[in-house]
Amino acid sequence: MSLKRTLIAALLPVALVLGSATDARADGYERVLNGTFSDTKSPWWSSGNTPSGVDLGRLCAAVPAGTVNPWESMIGQNDVPLEAGQAYTLRFTASATRDVTARAVVQTTASPIATTLNKPVALTSTPKAFQFVGTSTVATRHGQVSFQMGGATQAYTICLDDVSLIGGVIPPGGGWTYGSPVRVNQHGYLASGAKRASVVSNATEPVIWSLRDNTGAVVTSGSTTVHGADPMSGDHVHIADFSAVRQTGSDYTLSVGADVSEPFDIAAKPYDQLRRDSLEYFYHNRSGIPIEAKYVGTSYARVAGHIGVAPNKGDTAVPCLPGECDYTLDVSGGWYDAGDHGKYVVNGALAAWQLMDLYERSLIRLDFEGLRDGLLAIPENGNRVPDVLDEARWEVEFLLKMQVPAGKPLAGMAHHKIHDLAWTAHPMLPGNDPQPRYLHKPSTAATLNLAAAAAQCARIWLLWDPAFAKRCQAAAETAWQAAKANPAIYAPREDGVGGGPYDDTNVTDEFSWAAAELYAATHKREYLDAITTQLTPTGFSWKDTGGLADLTIARLPLLFPAGKVLAARHRVLQVADGHVADLKGQGYPNPWRPADGQYVWGSTSATANAAVIMATAYDLSRKPVYRDAVLESMDYLLGRNGLNQSFISGYGERASENQHHRHWSHQLNPALPNPAAGSLAGGPNSGLQDPVAQQNLPGCAPAKCYIDDIGSWSTNEVAINWNSALAWVSAFADTI
């Protein structure tokens, strides 16, 4: 099927070119966030030379002397939506500690700059209200409101309050359409598998559907089943089932009346390329190695990041944050975690575990593709080791480097993370990152995650590299003892500048998961007795790893006592049954259904992890219901959802292509690429933690709280532990 990129009108509501404004008062909707500065300045920012903060409900900034141009000292807010031809009224109150003239500006941020208004503002020590009106000539989601104070000959302080920008005719959260109401897997269906579509229709009786081939000829037809209301999306949904069709081909469409789905394939192996692309994601995001054109193509090639070549400070001798240790560590290598340049033990260990578990499943199930050297376009292909293990090793080697050296305080513990002192600019190639890098203090959670992944490494690599396996086992057992001696060292929640906090104050689950992996590697009784957690309907994530113990036990029945194996198998099947029920109980086939009705950050990974559990249940039971549910979960990720959106780049006519990422930043810089094919977007998130989501998605139904915009890091980021889940499920779907 064609993978051409099309403009997604549903995701560009402000791209509507509207008629000229007729009302100079610019009646409309509020377009700035937090203009009253009640308790925080977010999402307002100020230039690096202009420190700012909230003072008595005002945003105040220290303006330096000695700058030349107005824009060299600024306060601003980005990601302000503007509509072409509409008038906007900017209102605010401002004062300064001396008489000065600043400028109030509304404009776009990308070149060529389009200015809505740019007005001088005469300030005195007495707060004064101002009002200006201008008309936008462009439609954008990325307008900027700024106050420019550069050019001052003497330093002073400016204070702002009650900032408001009123205008536009599209209400916040409004103007959305989602294309055809006939929702399908936009990539393709397995010829021998279930083939269903979801149809948005208010009809209370079945409606007729028709399946057409690429010539437009009707292949078959039938009637829908009325599912009814789907609370997560707010849609009234029907289900069309065309599973009986087994004829392979490209560009099929499903139509209901005049409504036609996006095209899709029916193929014998629709996931053959996706299993590769989703794994090659990790090579793209390696730190400490050049990404070469011969593996990824010229547009994705880049120099090595964080190896100490200017302007990089590098990861080869990284100190701790001041006061936390007296040594440096070489923590080069590993994978960049998500859209930033941070590297985190808790997330990295889970992602590496899933890749190694994928290898182990391939070994047990004789999936020779999964065991193949040469499967992936990576530097290690041809070394007679399965490529999936080569990729996992790149991260495991980094994890081992994060361990506190012997003879130092907290020896054997793992540093929680390493990242920049402050958030880097966007876009930013890793090799251009100028920020100093620091190790953050060790944590019990990171130490146990390292222990689990290293113990798994010891078991798996014994066949391929005994010396490396021995290193891994020593690191795992050392980490276990260190965690037992320091069972309550937690990463602080507030440690989120320059990188995510990944805080976790309950490590019972990490102890249990690490114990399961250590017992599988060593058969020591102390580890068996420490396995205390069970797989539950909440599944697993970077923060909740207890369920992984059951998955390990179920995967390796010969290494654990029979009683534990039977209990683990029972729980896997029971939880899988719940996911199947949740998938069948919704209008769109998502096996993850949040109990509180709210979608979370990285919800697509929750879908993929639920599919991992159902796939494991299929391996244990060979019941087709689990296999079909996994395939329908892929349908959800590939477009059969309330947004009519494929969350996997490069797969589907309406595929995500602007995921939040520092060097896949084509939306911000046309010289840089979009995310590589096979990159999983985070997906709907009811929390709307970023300004782009807050501006464009207020009032969204939980399953529709998503926007394919690079600025929406809370709905559209990528992450290694999300793609590891996608890779695992894609490999499963390719082998059944």
Buried (B, 14 or more C-beta within 10 A) or exposed (E): BEEEEEEBBBBBBBBBEBEEBEEEEBEBBEBBBBBEBEEEBEBBBBBEBBEBEBEEEBBBBBBBEEBEEBBBBBBBBBBBBBBBBBBBBBBBBBBBBBEBEBBBBBBBBBEEEBEBBBBEBEBEEEBEEBEBBBBBEBBBBBBBBBBBBBBBEEEBBBBBBBBBBBBBBBEBBEBBEBBBBBBBBBBBBBBEBBBBBBBBBEEEEBBEBBBBBEEEEEBEBBEBBBBEEBEBBBBBBBBBBBEEBEEBBBBBBBBBBEBBBBBBBBBEBBBBBBBBBBBBBBBBBBBBBBBBEEBBEEEBBBBBBBBEEEEBBBBBBBBBEEEBBEBEBEBBBBBBBBBBBBBBBBBBBBBBBBBBBBBBBBBEBEBEBBBBBEBBBBBBBEEEBBBBBBBBBBBBBBBBBBBBEEEEEBBBBBBBBBBBBEBBEBBBBBBBBEBEBBBBBBBBBBBBBBBBBBBBBBBBBBEBBEEBBEBBBEBBBBBBEBBBEBEEBBBEEEBEEBBBBBBBEEBEBBBBBBBBBBBBBBEEEEBBEBBEBBBBBBBBBBBBBBBBBBBBBBBBBEBBEEEBBBBBBBBBBBBBBBBBEBBBEBBBBBBBBBEEEBBBBBBBBBBBBBBBBBBBBBBBBEBEBBBBBBBBBBBBBBBBBBBBBBBBBBBBBBBBBBBBBBBBBBBBEEEBBBBBBBBBBBBBBBBBEBBBBBBBBEEBBBBBBBBBBBBBBBBBBBBBBBBBBBBBBBBBBBBB
